[in-house]
Amino acid sequence: MGSVRHTFVDNKLAQVPTGEYNKEKVYKFIVEHATPTKGIYPHEIEIKRIINIDSFSKRSSNYRKLTRQTIHNHLRQLIKEGKVYKQNGQYFPKDWNLSAILQFASFMRQHAKGFIDPYPVTHRHKVYREQETPRDQLFKRTTGISVSHRYCKTNFIGKELTKEKCLFEYVNRIGAFIAYIFIESMRPRQNGGITDDVKKDMSRNLIFNSISIVDLFDRFCIFLNDMQILTKEIPVYHPINKQNIDPVELDNTSFDKVSEVFRNVYPGIYEGIEKFWFSSREYWDEFGVHIAKTEACDHRWQELFIYKYKKSYRCIKCHIVAGDKIDSVVPEKRKGRTKKRV
């Protein structure tokens, strides 16, 4: 069986063969980079393939460019599927509506770090050049607290950087960015020739290709470093088109401080989630005890440690999870046979 990759298929995370995954990457490259007047030559397509599937490895040696022959094979298949066409040795997408959406999504993903960056939060952005660049204008508009003063008045003191202010801004910016993409995905179609299926495909591609959980997690790590409450700085890596999150484990002191800052800024959300999880587990533990008392099973209990909860028990025979060990329940027929023998 060949290797597989995880990707979204019909709005669901699914496993697809690596060849199919790479073919879609080739198609996406053409859609994002081609214009109506200039297509893409095969040698311009730069797609990397994984030769050693290791989700958390940072070694660039795990990646190799697709061979020219592989790219040509994928291009022939895309032509056969009616997704691209070839003209004068160049490849063009057939659906320019989807192309426009993917170009916008690529732009949004590439520049999301500009919206969700700690720099405008911690510094007053000033432009010294004669002419402002689009990035300069972005930083000017996003400097400081991003929410409207008309609706939200904070108690942060001037330019002073506090841990709470940094986290407050991260959550606001990431939420605002995602909400913006969600709203844009619902934009009414401006071309009467776009079918319902094409419109759904455009919306789906805008959402999935604009929002990268990998990039957002990296920005969060940068925010944590900027908050200066960690005992050790988190290393953040920024390879192009990074596919996987590099997991981070904080020490107890740093974790407690970060949790405390979050609880200070969002007390209702923090306490609500924590208590809801604990009380839900208690309910199911009590329900498990009730079921275990009535289940005809010679229970064999095994300790079970549930995440962010106390110790529970799981019967390895009937798989019931309960808060306490319950004595075995002997079926009625079995009881009768036992008495008869006596």
Secondary structure, 3 states (H helix, E strand, C coil): CCCEEEEEECCEEEEEEHHHHHHHHHHHHHHHHCCCCCCECHHHCCCEEECCCCCCCCCHHHEEECCHHHHHHHHHHHHHCCCEEEECCEEEECCHHHHHHHHHHHHHHHHHHHHCCCHHHHCCCCCCCCCCCHHHHHHHHHCCCCCCCCCCCCCCCCCCCCHHHHHHHHHHHHHHHHHHHHHHHCCCCCCCCCCHHHHHHHHHHHHHHHCCHHHHHHHHHHHHHHHCCCCCCCCCCCCCCCCCCCCCCCCHHHHHHHHHHHHHHCHHHHHHHHHHHHHHHHHHHHHHHHHHHHCCCCCCEEEEECCCCCEEEEECCCCCEECCCCCCCCCHHHHHHHHHHC
